[in-house]
Amino acid sequence: PGYHGDVYIGGDAWTAWFPRVARKGRTRWRDGGEGSVRYTPPPTPPPQVHSRGHDHISKRSLFCPGVVFGPGQKPEGGQKGEPGVKGAVGKPGRSGVRGDKGSPGPEGARGEPGESGSAGSLLQSAFSVARGTASPPEKASPIRFTSVITDVNKDYNTETGRFRCRVPGTYYFVYHASSEERLCLVFKLDGTSMASFCDLTYGGTKRQVSSGGLATYLKKDQEVWLETNDYNGMTGKPEGNSLFSGFLLKPH
């Protein structure tokens, strides 16, 4: 027994030749033919791989006396199978890196006008008042205009003769005074003189009208009024009124 070229002779072939000797793997001797034969169990054959993909093949098929096995044939490729069933949806992946800021989009269409708000009147201010008496005003005192023509936010006080600012901003004030005597008027802001106007008419029966105005910035709660000095010839008759007016130009 043993390898003869590429073929190993053993297994069933050995037991066929020496049926009384190959038993339980022990060495035995037997007289046969031209002499005695010593039997030794064959070594474990090396693993063989069949050309058709089997990892183990019986000794009866591989190790036959007088048969030489050559290399197997190359397997032929099978046909492509049908697509499998679609699997379940996987878990969400990790968030990617934040991208760059995109370009601004086109300008949208102009919206519809909103409803009028109730706070709009708080940003308005206007008044116009008239002198309601023919008597001349007191000297060096605020002139009271007691007949209200218009007063949007009730900013002019007919009891004190003063305008109080509720909306900070730039205002314009103006007066139109009818007089039969000499008259000097002064615009006062919290007691400080801003401008003065005088008409020095001496006697006569002709009535005349003078006017003056200015624009100034006011803070909240500041007060503006008109005041006379020694010349207080202002009148307030139906045929010749004297007016004091003011309005907000621009809120700040």
TAZIRA-V843406 format. One line per field, one symbol per residue. ss: DSSP state (a for helix, b for strand, c for the rest). psi: psi as a letter, one per 30 degrees, with the letter a starting at -180 (. if undefined). burial: I if it has 9 or more other ideal C-beta (glycine too) atoms within 8 Angstrom, else O. A space follows every 10 residues. Layout:
ss->???
psi->???
burial->???
This chain:
ss->cbbbccbbbc caaaaaaccc ccccccccbb bbccbbbbcc cccccccccc ccccccccaa aacccccccc cccccccccc cccccccccc cccccccccc cccccccccc cccccccaaa aaaccbbbbb cccccccccc cbccccbbbb bccccbbccc cbbbccccbb bbbbbbbbbb bbbbbbbbbc cbbbbbbbbc cccccccbbb bbbbbbbbcc ccbbbbbbbb bbbbccbccb ccbbbbbbbb bc
psi->lakjbgkkja beeefeeiff eikgglklkk kkcfalkkkk kllkllkkkk fggkfkklee eeikkgkkka kllkkkkllk llklkkllkl lkllklkkll klkkllkllk lkkllklffe ffgkkklkll kglfkklkkh lkkkjfjkek jeghfkjfef gkkkkfjkak lkkkljkklf lkkkkkkkjh fkkelkkkji kjalfkklkl llllklkklk glkklkklbf jhhklilefj lklklllkek l.
burial->OOOOOOIIII IOIIIOOIOO IOOOOOOIII OOOOOOIOIO OIOOIOOOOI OOOOOOOOIO OIIOOOOOOO OOOOOOOOOO OOOOOOOOOO OOOOOOOOOO OOOOOOOOOO OOOOOOOOOO OOOIIIIIII IOOOOOIOOO OIIIIIOIOO IIIOIIOIOO IIIIIIIOII IIIIIIIIII IIIIIIIIIO OOOOOOIIIO IOOOOOIIII IIOIOIOIOO OIIIIIIIIO IIIIIIOOOI IIIIIIIIOO OO
